[in-house]
Structures are given as C-alpha cells and as structure tokens.
Amino acid sequence: MTAILKVDTIQDTSGNNIINESSDTITIGAAGDTTNIIGTLQNNGSAISIASLSTASGSAPSYSARAWVNFNGTGTPAIRASGNVSSITDVSTGRYKVNFATNMPDVDYAVTVASQQANNNDSQVHNIEAPNVAYVEFQRRENGTVYDSSYIFVTVTR
C-alpha cells in the first residue's frame, strides 16, 4: 500500500516555509524503506489528533488493528485478505498460527477470533495461546471437539 500526503505548505517550528506545493517535490526514503516522520500535525497552528483524521466519531480514543486476516482453515490454510500477516501455519486440526509480517511492539495486544461453524447450533470456543510478538496461535473447538473451518477471521489490536 502506498500512502500519499498532500499539503500546500510545510513549515519549520519557527513558521518559515520549507516546502511550497507549487515549487518543491520531496522524496523521503526509497521504495521498500520504512520511514518515520516525527512531529505534530497542525492545521493553521492548531494541533490535529490522528484520531480526528479517521472516520471514528465521539470522544473515546480510536485504536487501529495492528494485524488482521480472513483465511480458509481447511486443508492447507489459504489467506483471502490480510494486513500485516505474512502467513498462516496449520499446527494441527483446528489449531493455527497467524504469523505477523512486522512484529508487535510487545505482547500486550488483544486478539479477536471468529469462525464459521462446522455444525449448526454448536457452541464455539477459540483458545488463544500465550502471546508472542511474532505470531498469535489459537485453537478452535465446537462442543469440545477441534474442527478446521473454511472461514476464520483474526484481528489483533494494540
């Protein structure tokens, strides 16, 4: 994914224009690089919070998913769509490991797992293993029996 930031003017902390949209082009890093930009985003001198740039409403903080995946867990797991997930490991029947493309900053994240039922009206339980910065491992059960599922959804929030 490529992110594009469009601005009219960029100023230094003294208010001097350092980039004007009509005359300057700036390239930060090279293709494939990870670049951090540190500072305060402002609109005419007033700080703008990142949460105010999202579609979230209300005064509670907004947190983003650090990783998510939608995959087929039957046979060889196949990722349908994902963000920050490099692969799925089929550990055993009903047990999967979701491998992160970029590690989590720590193990203090929250995991949500949902899946399609193998049998109608069975109760489902998703047991999460001890957290790891590189992956999350879990097992899914229906009425105490482990099953693979054709639709599994995992979200990691931090």
Helices and strands as residue ranges (DSSP letters): E 9-11, E 17-20, E 42-43, E 46-47, G 50-53, E 65-72, E 78-83, E 85-92, E 95-100, E 110-115, E 124-128, E 135-142, E 145-146, E 152-157
